[in-house]
Amino acid sequence: MIVRLMGEGQFELDKKHMDEMNRIDNNIVKIVNKGDEKVFKSEFKKLTNYVRKYGKPVPHEVIKPSDVIVPPSDITLEEAKKIFSGEGLVPD
């Protein structure tokens, strides 16, 4: 699966990591619904760090369609409310 971290690039993530990524994503949806910005920032950072840790960077000269697009790290809680709803970023 190809995951794009906006402002950073694309990462190829093995399917075996998608359950954990989906768990973090679903948790972010719950946190956003509660409106807790501090906890949101922490959990969002966990999501991006997970992608960086387990994903293999796709060279910048290679363009592949992204399966999941993660917003930039400076996303606000208000912006997140528009994105992290329903299933979140990662489809079940």
N, CA, C and O atoms as a printed pandas DataFrame, in Angstrom:
     atom_number atom_name residue_name chain_id  residue_number  x_coord  y_coord  z_coord
0              1         N          MET        A               1    0.851   -1.168    0.000
1              2        CA          MET        A               1    0.000    0.000    0.000
2              3         C          MET        A               1    0.898    1.233    0.000
3              4         O          MET        A               1    1.919    1.272    0.687
4              5         N          ILE        A               2    0.508    2.227   -0.771
5              6        CA          ILE        A               2    1.264    3.477   -0.847
6              7         C          ILE        A               2    0.576    4.524    0.026
7              8         O          ILE        A               2   -0.604    4.827   -0.150
8              9         N          VAL        A               3    1.340    5.067    0.969
9             10        CA          VAL        A               3    0.844    6.094    1.876
10            11         C          VAL        A               3    1.625    7.380    1.603
11            12         O          VAL        A               3    2.856    7.386    1.632
12            13         N          ARG        A               4    0.908    8.450    1.342
13            14        CA          ARG        A               4    1.555    9.751    1.126
14            15         C          ARG        A               4    1.440   10.567    2.400
15            16         O          ARG        A               4    0.345   10.788    2.918
16            17         N          LEU        A               5    2.587   11.012    2.898
17            18        CA          LEU        A               5    2.612   11.990    3.976
18            19         C          LEU        A               5    2.771   13.338    3.291
19            20         O          LEU        A               5    3.830   13.638    2.741
20            21         N          MET        A               6    1.727   14.146    3.324
21            22        CA          MET        A               6    1.749   15.434    2.635
22            23         C          MET        A               6    2.946   16.258    3.112
23            24         O          MET        A               6    3.186   16.406    4.310
24            25         N          GLY        A               7    3.683   16.785    2.146
25            26        CA          GLY        A               7    4.843   17.591    2.454
26            27         C          GLY        A               7    6.120   16.797    2.655
27            28         O          GLY        A               7    7.193   17.376    2.825
28            29         N          GLU        A               8    6.013   15.460    2.637
29            30        CA          GLU        A               8    7.189   14.616    2.857
30            31         C          GLU        A               8    7.442   13.646    1.717
31            32         O          GLU        A               8    8.590   13.436    1.324
32            33         N          GLY        A               9    6.395   13.059    1.189
33            34        CA          GLY        A               9    6.564   12.088    0.125
34            35         C          GLY        A               9    5.750   10.829    0.375
35            36         O          GLY        A               9    4.894   10.774    1.257
36            37         N          GLN        A              10    6.053    9.816   -0.438
37            38        CA          GLN        A              10    5.308    8.562   -0.377
38            39         C          GLN        A              10    6.134    7.476    0.300
39            40         O          GLN        A              10    7.364    7.475    0.253
40            41         N          PHE        A              11    5.405    6.543    0.940
41            42        CA          PHE        A              11    6.017    5.408    1.603
42            43         C          PHE        A              11    5.242    4.162    1.219
43            44         O          PHE        A              11    4.012    4.174    1.163
44            45         N          GLU        A              12    5.976    3.082    0.952
45            46        CA          GLU        A              12    5.333    1.806    0.671
46            47         C          GLU        A              12    5.267    1.038    1.977
47            48         O          GLU        A              12    6.287    0.764    2.609
48            49         N          LEU        A              13    4.050    0.696    2.371
49            50        CA          LEU        A              13    3.808    0.043    3.650
50            51         C          LEU        A              13    3.244   -1.348    3.384
51            52         O          LEU        A              13    2.256   -1.502    2.666
52            53         N          ASP        A              14    3.885   -2.362    3.974
53            54        CA          ASP        A              14    3.390   -3.736    3.823
54            55         C          ASP        A              14    1.996   -3.862    4.419
55            56         O          ASP        A              14    1.650   -3.173    5.379
56            57         N          LYS        A              15    1.215   -4.739    3.844
57            58        CA          LYS        A              15   -0.160   -4.949    4.320
58            59         C          LYS        A              15   -0.199   -5.368    5.787
59            60         O          LYS        A              15   -1.173   -5.090    6.486
60            61         N          LYS        A              16    0.857   -6.036    6.255
61            62        CA          LYS        A              16    0.869   -6.500    7.653
62            63         C          LYS        A              16    0.840   -5.331    8.643
63            64         O          LYS        A              16    0.515   -5.527    9.814
64            65         N          HIS        A              17    1.170   -4.136    8.194
65            66        CA          HIS        A              17    1.164   -2.960    9.068
66            67         C          HIS        A              17   -0.144   -2.181    8.994
67            68         O          HIS        A              17   -0.339   -1.238    9.761
68            69         N          MET        A              18   -1.023   -2.547    8.107
69            70        CA          MET        A              18   -2.239   -1.765    7.915
70            71         C          MET        A              18   -3.217   -1.875    9.079
71            72         O          MET        A              18   -3.940   -0.919    9.361
72            73         N          ASP        A              19   -3.255   -3.021    9.763
73            74        CA          ASP        A              19   -4.166   -3.133   10.908
74            75         C          ASP        A              19   -3.809   -2.130   11.991
75            76         O          ASP        A              19   -4.693   -1.481   12.551
76            77         N          GLU        A              20   -2.517   -1.996   12.293
77            78        CA          GLU        A              20   -2.098   -1.041   13.323
78            79         C          GLU        A              20   -2.331    0.389   12.847
79            80         O          GLU        A              20   -2.772    1.237   13.623
80            81         N          MET        A              21   -2.043    0.658   11.597
81            82        CA          MET        A              21   -2.281    2.001   11.067
82            83         C          MET        A              21   -3.775    2.331   11.133
83            84         O          MET        A              21   -4.147    3.453   11.477
84            85         N          ASN        A              22   -4.612    1.379   10.814
85            86        CA          ASN        A              22   -6.062    1.567   10.883
86            87         C          ASN        A              22   -6.512    1.782   12.324
87            88         O          ASN        A              22   -7.402    2.595   12.576
88            89         N          ARG        A              23   -5.909    1.065   13.275
89            90        CA          ARG        A              23   -6.256    1.237   14.685
90            91         C          ARG        A              23   -5.936    2.661   15.147
91            92         O          ARG        A              23   -6.749    3.295   15.820
92            93         N          ILE        A              24   -4.751    3.161   14.785
93            94        CA          ILE        A              24   -4.360    4.526   15.143
94            95         C          ILE        A              24   -5.320    5.530   14.490
95            96         O          ILE        A              24   -5.766    6.483   15.130
96            97         N          ASP        A              25   -5.627    5.302   13.218
97            98        CA          ASP        A              25   -6.538    6.176   12.471
98            99         C          ASP        A              25   -7.914    6.225   13.135
99           100         O          ASP        A              25   -8.476    7.307   13.309
100          101         N          ASN        A              26   -8.454    5.078   13.501
101          102        CA          ASN        A              26   -9.767    5.031   14.154
102          103         C          ASN        A              26   -9.736    5.744   15.503
103          104         O          ASN        A              26  -10.706    6.395   15.890
104          105         N          ASN        A              27   -8.620    5.618   16.213
105          106        CA          ASN        A              27   -8.478    6.319   17.480
106          107         C          ASN        A              27   -8.468    7.832   17.268
107          108         O          ASN        A              27   -9.046    8.579   18.057
108          109         N          ILE        A              28   -7.810    8.277   16.199
109          110        CA          ILE        A              28   -7.791    9.712   15.880
110          111         C          ILE        A              28   -9.210   10.217   15.617
111          112         O          ILE        A              28   -9.568   11.312   16.051
112          113         N          VAL        A              29  -10.015    9.429   14.912
113          114        CA          VAL        A              29  -11.410    9.825   14.656
114          115         C          VAL        A              29  -12.141   10.064   15.979
115          116         O          VAL        A              29  -12.849   11.060   16.124
116          117         N          LYS        A              30  -11.971    9.157   16.940
117          118        CA          LYS        A              30  -12.627    9.298   18.254
118          119         C          LYS        A              30  -12.135   10.548   18.979
119          120         O          LYS        A              30  -12.924   11.287   19.567
120          121         N          ILE        A              31  -10.823   10.773   18.929
121          122        CA          ILE        A              31  -10.234   11.923   19.613
122          123         C          ILE        A              31  -10.729   13.232   18.994
123          124         O          ILE        A              31  -11.052   14.180   19.710
124          125         N          VAL        A              32  -10.784   13.278   17.677
125          126        CA          VAL        A              32  -11.261   14.483   16.978
126          127         C          VAL        A              32  -12.713   14.758   17.352
127          128         O          VAL        A              32  -13.096   15.909   17.564
128          129         N          ASN        A              33  -13.519   13.705   17.433
129          130        CA          ASN        A              33  -14.924   13.890   17.813
130          131         C          ASN        A              33  -15.064   14.448   19.224
131          132         O          ASN        A              33  -16.022   15.165   19.514
132          133         N          LYS        A              34  -14.120   14.124   20.102
133          134        CA          LYS        A              34  -14.142   14.648   21.475
134          135         C          LYS        A              34  -13.611   16.078   21.533
135          136         O          LYS        A              34  -13.897   16.808   22.482
136          137         N          GLY        A              35  -12.834   16.485   20.512
137          138        CA          GLY        A              35  -12.319   17.844   20.464
138          139         C          GLY        A              35  -11.080   18.088   21.308
139          140         O          GLY        A              35  -10.809   19.228   21.684
140          141         N          ASP        A              36  -10.325   17.044   21.614
141          142        CA          ASP        A              36   -9.121   17.180   22.446
142          143         C          ASP        A              36   -7.896   17.408   21.568
143          144         O          ASP        A              36   -7.314   16.457   21.045
144          145         N          GLU        A              37   -7.509   18.669   21.408
145          146        CA          GLU        A              37   -6.423   19.015   20.486
146          147         C          GLU        A              37   -5.072   18.448   20.919
147          148         O          GLU        A              37   -4.306   17.974   20.080
148          149         N          LYS        A              38   -4.776   18.490   22.196
149          150        CA          LYS        A              38   -3.486   17.996   22.688
150          151         C          LYS        A              38   -3.333   16.501   22.407
151          152         O          LYS        A              38   -2.295   16.065   21.909
152          153         N          VAL        A              39   -4.343   15.734   22.718
153          154        CA          VAL        A              39   -4.299   14.288   22.481
154          155         C          VAL        A              39   -4.304   14.008   20.977
155          156         O          VAL        A              39   -3.644   13.077   20.516
156          157         N          PHE        A              40   -5.051   14.817   20.210
157          158        CA          PHE        A              40   -5.062   14.666   18.756
158          159         C          PHE        A              40   -3.653   14.810   18.190
159          160         O          PHE        A              40   -3.200   13.966   17.416
160          161         N          LYS        A              41   -2.958   15.887   18.580
161          162        CA          LYS        A              41   -1.598   16.128   18.065
162          163         C          LYS        A              41   -0.679   14.947   18.376
163          164         O          LYS        A              41    0.118   14.533   17.534
164          165         N          SER        A              42   -0.795   14.414   19.579
165          166        CA          SER        A              42    0.034   13.286   19.995
166          167         C          SER        A              42   -0.270   12.041   19.166
167          168         O          SER        A              42    0.650   11.362   18.710
168          169         N          GLU        A              43   -1.535   11.741   18.971
169          170        CA          GLU        A              43   -1.927   10.546   18.220
170          171         C          GLU        A              43   -1.626   10.709   16.733
171          172         O          GLU        A              43   -1.247    9.747   16.065
172          173         N          PHE        A              44   -1.793   11.924   16.217
173          174        CA          PHE        A              44   -1.478   12.171   14.814
174          175         C          PHE        A              44    0.020   11.976   14.570
175          176         O          PHE        A              44    0.426   11.422   13.549
176          177         N          LYS        A              45    0.819   12.432   15.505
177          178        CA          LYS        A              45    2.274   12.234   15.402
178          179         C          LYS        A              45    2.607   10.737   15.431
179          180         O          LYS        A              45    3.514   10.283   14.733
180          181         N          LYS        A              46    1.871    9.984   16.239
181          182        CA          LYS        A              46    2.074    8.538   16.298
182          183         C          LYS        A              46    1.803    7.910   14.917
183          184         O          LYS        A              46    2.520    7.008   14.485
184          185         N          LEU        A              47    0.764    8.400   14.240
185          186        CA          LEU        A              47    0.414    7.885   12.914
186          187         C          LEU        A              47    1.532    8.163   11.908
187          188         O          LEU        A              47    1.958    7.261   11.186
188          189         N          THR        A              48    2.001    9.397   11.860
189          190        CA          THR        A              48    3.042    9.737   10.886
190          191         C          THR        A              48    4.355    9.040   11.221
191          192         O          THR        A              48    5.069    8.604   10.318
192          193         N          ASN        A              49    4.676    8.931   12.486
193          194        CA          ASN        A              49    5.898    8.212   12.873
194          195         C          ASN        A              49    5.818    6.740   12.510
195          196         O          ASN        A              49    6.819    6.137   12.121
196          197         N          TYR        A              50    4.633    6.160   12.637
197          198        CA          TYR        A              50    4.443    4.751   12.278
198          199         C          TYR        A              50    4.726    4.535   10.795
199          200         O          TYR        A              50    5.401    3.578   10.416
200          201         N          VAL        A              51    4.211    5.425    9.968
201          202        CA          VAL        A              51    4.437    5.322    8.522
202          203         C          VAL        A              51    5.928    5.462    8.214
203          204         O          VAL        A              51    6.472    4.702    7.413
204          205         N          ARG        A              52    6.578    6.416    8.839
205          206        CA          ARG        A              52    8.015    6.610    8.604
206          207         C          ARG        A              52    8.831    5.400    9.063
207          208         O          ARG        A              52    9.793    5.003    8.405
208          209         N          LYS        A              53    8.439    4.824   10.193
209          210        CA          LYS        A              53    9.200    3.710   10.767
210          211         C          LYS        A              53    9.063    2.433    9.946
211          212         O          LYS        A              53   10.054    1.747    9.695
212          213         N          TYR        A              54    7.853    2.112    9.530
213          214        CA          TYR        A              54    7.602    0.834    8.859
214          215         C          TYR        A              54    7.471    0.941    7.345
215          216         O          TYR        A              54    7.489   -0.071    6.645
216          217         N          GLY        A              55    7.342    2.148    6.846
217          218        CA          GLY        A              55    7.223    2.341    5.399
218          219         C          GLY        A              55    8.578    2.492    4.742
219          220         O          GLY        A              55    9.527    3.004    5.337
220          221         N          LYS        A              56    8.649    2.042    3.517
221          222        CA          LYS        A              56    9.866    2.206    2.715
222          223         C          LYS        A              56    9.651    3.427    1.827
223          224         O          LYS        A              56    8.709    3.461    1.035
224          225         N          PRO        A              57   10.528    4.441    1.956
225          226        CA          PRO        A              57   10.344    5.645    1.134
226          227         C          PRO        A              57   10.358    5.324   -0.359
227          228         O          PRO        A              57   11.207    4.573   -0.839
228          229         N          VAL        A              58    9.412    5.901   -1.076
229          230        CA          VAL        A              58    9.364    5.766   -2.526
230          231         C          VAL        A              58   10.219    6.909   -3.086
231          232         O          VAL        A              58   10.019    8.065   -2.713
232          233         N          PRO        A              59   11.169    6.598   -3.977
233          234        CA          PRO        A              59   12.004    7.677   -4.539
234          235         C          PRO        A              59   11.142    8.783   -5.142
235          236         O          PRO        A              59   10.107    8.517   -5.754
236          237         N          HIS        A              60   11.586   10.025   -4.959
237          238        CA          HIS        A              60   10.804   11.183   -5.422
238          239         C          HIS        A              60   10.568   11.183   -6.936
239          240         O          HIS        A              60    9.577   11.737   -7.410
240          241         N          GLU        A              61   11.470   10.566   -7.685
241          242        CA          GLU        A              61   11.294   10.539   -9.144
242          243         C          GLU        A              61   10.274    9.491   -9.590
243          244         O          GLU        A              61    9.868    9.473  -10.752
244          245         N          VAL        A              62    9.860    8.621   -8.669
245          246        CA          VAL        A              62    8.846    7.603   -8.974
246          247         C          VAL        A              62    7.493    8.131   -8.512
247          248         O          VAL        A              62    7.339    8.557   -7.368
248          249         N          ILE        A              63    6.524    8.097   -9.407
249          250        CA          ILE        A              63    5.186    8.570   -9.058
250          251         C          ILE        A              63    4.231    7.383   -9.103
251          252         O          ILE        A              63    4.051    6.742  -10.139
252          253         N          LYS        A              64    3.628    7.111   -7.957
253          254        CA          LYS        A              64    2.644    6.041   -7.842
254          255         C          LYS        A              64    1.377    6.629   -7.243
255          256         O          LYS        A              64    1.440    7.584   -6.469
256          257         N          PRO        A              65    0.230    6.066   -7.595
257          258        CA          PRO        A              65   -0.999    6.558   -6.961
258          259         C          PRO        A              65   -0.995    6.201   -5.472
259          260         O          PRO        A              65   -0.619    5.090   -5.097
260          261         N          SER        A              66   -1.407    7.132   -4.642
261          262        CA          SER        A              66   -1.446    6.912   -3.200
262          263         C          SER        A              66   -2.757    6.253   -2.808
263          264         O          SER        A              66   -3.828    6.660   -3.258
264          265         N          ASP        A              67   -2.662    5.220   -1.955
265          266        CA          ASP        A              67   -3.857    4.558   -1.424
266          267         C          ASP        A              67   -4.416    5.335   -0.235
267          268         O          ASP        A              67   -5.627    5.377   -0.019
268          269         N          VAL        A              68   -3.513    5.950    0.534
269          270        CA          VAL        A              68   -3.899    6.740    1.700
270          271         C          VAL        A              68   -3.092    8.033    1.660
271          272         O          VAL        A              68   -1.886    8.010    1.412
272          273         N          ILE        A              69   -3.753    9.156    1.904
273          274        CA          ILE        A              69   -3.067   10.445    1.955
274          275         C          ILE        A              69   -3.240   11.017    3.355
275          276         O          ILE        A              69   -4.353   11.302    3.798
276          277         N          VAL        A              70   -2.107   11.178    4.042
277          278        CA          VAL        A              70   -2.100   11.706    5.402
278          279         C          VAL        A              70   -1.822   13.213    5.325
279          280         O          VAL        A              70   -0.860   13.631    4.680
280          281         N          PRO        A              71   -2.651   14.022    5.973
281          282        CA          PRO        A              71   -2.474   15.475    5.927
282          283         C          PRO        A              71   -1.105   15.893    6.478
283          284         O          PRO        A              71   -0.419   15.098    7.120
284          285         N          PRO        A              72   -0.716   17.148    6.220
285          286        CA          PRO        A              72    0.569   17.638    6.730
286          287         C          PRO        A              72    0.586   17.707    8.255
287          288         O          PRO        A              72   -0.461   17.744    8.903
288          289         N          SER        A              73    1.784   17.724    8.808
289          290        CA          SER        A              73    1.955   17.678   10.262
290          291         C          SER        A              73    1.406   18.909   10.987
291          292         O          SER        A              73    1.179   18.855   12.195
292          293         N          ASP        A              74    1.190   20.004   10.279
293          294        CA          ASP        A              74    0.680   21.208   10.928
294          295         C          ASP        A              74   -0.851   21.309   10.881
295          296         O          ASP        A              74   -1.407   22.390   11.076
296          297         N          ILE        A              75   -1.521   20.201   10.628
297          298        CA          ILE        A              75   -2.986   20.195   10.576
298          299         C          ILE        A              75   -3.563   20.626   11.926
299          300         O          ILE        A              75   -3.055   20.251   12.983
300          301         N          THR        A              76   -4.615   21.408   11.869
301          302        CA          THR        A              76   -5.280   21.842   13.097
302          303         C          THR        A              76   -6.425   20.880   13.413
303          304         O          THR        A              76   -6.848   20.090   12.569
304          305         N          LEU        A              77   -6.904   20.967   14.628
305          306        CA          LEU        A              77   -8.032   20.134   15.035
306          307         C          LEU        A              77   -9.261   20.443   14.176
307          308         O          LEU        A              77   -9.995   19.532   13.793
308          309         N          GLU        A              78   -9.483   21.709   13.877
309          310        CA          GLU        A              78  -10.634   22.095   13.049
310          311         C          GLU        A              78  -10.531   21.488   11.646
311          312         O          GLU        A              78  -11.526   21.008   11.102
312          313         N          GLU        A              79   -9.338   21.507   11.066
313          314        CA          GLU        A              79   -9.132   20.882    9.751
314          315         C          GLU        A              79   -9.319   19.375    9.846
315          316         O          GLU        A              79   -9.891   18.751    8.952
316          317         N          ALA        A              80   -8.831   18.799   10.936
317          318        CA          ALA        A              80   -8.928   17.349   11.127
318          319         C          ALA        A              80  -10.381   16.881   11.217
319          320         O          ALA        A              80  -10.702   15.765   10.809
320          321         N          LYS        A              81  -11.251   17.728   11.748
321          322        CA          LYS        A              81  -12.666   17.359   11.858
322          323         C          LYS        A              81  -13.294   17.089   10.492
323          324         O          LYS        A              81  -14.243   16.312   10.386
324          325         N          LYS        A              82  -12.770   17.723    9.455
325          326        CA          LYS        A              82  -13.289   17.518    8.102
326          327         C          LYS        A              82  -12.729   16.249    7.470
327          328         O          LYS        A              82  -13.340   15.693    6.558
328          329         N          ILE        A              83  -11.577   15.787    7.944
329          330        CA          ILE        A              83  -10.883   14.656    7.325
330          331         C          ILE        A              83  -11.064   13.370    8.111
331          332         O          ILE        A              83  -11.333   12.314    7.539
332          333         N          PHE        A              84  -10.914   13.465    9.427
333          334        CA          PHE        A              84  -10.994   12.274   10.284
334          335         C          PHE        A              84  -12.429   12.093   10.766
335          336         O          PHE        A              84  -12.765   12.395   11.911
336          337         N          SER        A              85  -13.255   11.594    9.866
337          338        CA          SER        A              85  -14.650   11.321   10.217
338          339         C          SER        A              85  -15.018    9.979    9.590
339          340         O          SER        A              85  -14.314    9.487    8.708
340          341         N          GLY        A              86  -16.108    9.398   10.042
341          342        CA          GLY        A              86  -16.519    8.102    9.490
342          343         C          GLY        A              86  -15.429    7.060    9.699
343          344         O          GLY        A              86  -15.063    6.752   10.833
344          345         N          GLU        A              87  -14.910    6.517    8.592
345          346        CA          GLU        A              87  -13.859    5.506    8.670
346          347         C          GLU        A              87  -12.480    6.116    8.893
347          348         O          GLU        A              87  -11.535    5.392    9.205
348          349         N          GLY        A              88  -12.347    7.415    8.741
349          350        CA          GLY        A              88  -11.046    8.045    8.838
350          351         C          GLY        A              88  -10.313    7.970    7.515
351          352         O          GLY        A              88  -10.932    7.930    6.451
352          353         N          LEU        A              89   -8.988    7.952    7.584
353          354        CA          LEU        A              89   -8.165    7.927    6.352
354          355         C          LEU        A              89   -8.035    6.534    5.767
355          356         O          LEU        A              89   -8.026    6.358    4.549
356          357         N          VAL        A              90   -7.935    5.544    6.645
357          358        CA          VAL        A              90   -7.655    4.168    6.226
358          359         C          VAL        A              90   -8.972    3.412    6.155
359          360         O          VAL        A              90   -9.642    3.223    7.171
360          361         N          PRO        A              91   -9.348    2.972    4.936
361          362        CA          PRO        A              91  -10.596    2.210    4.834
362          363         C          PRO        A              91  -10.473    0.858    5.521
363          364         O          PRO        A              91   -9.434    0.203    5.448
364          365         N          ASP        A              92  -11.542    0.451    6.187
365          366        CA          ASP        A              92  -11.553   -0.862    6.862
366          367         C          ASP        A              92  -11.547   -2.000    5.866
367          368         O          ASP        A              92  -11.554   -3.166    6.261
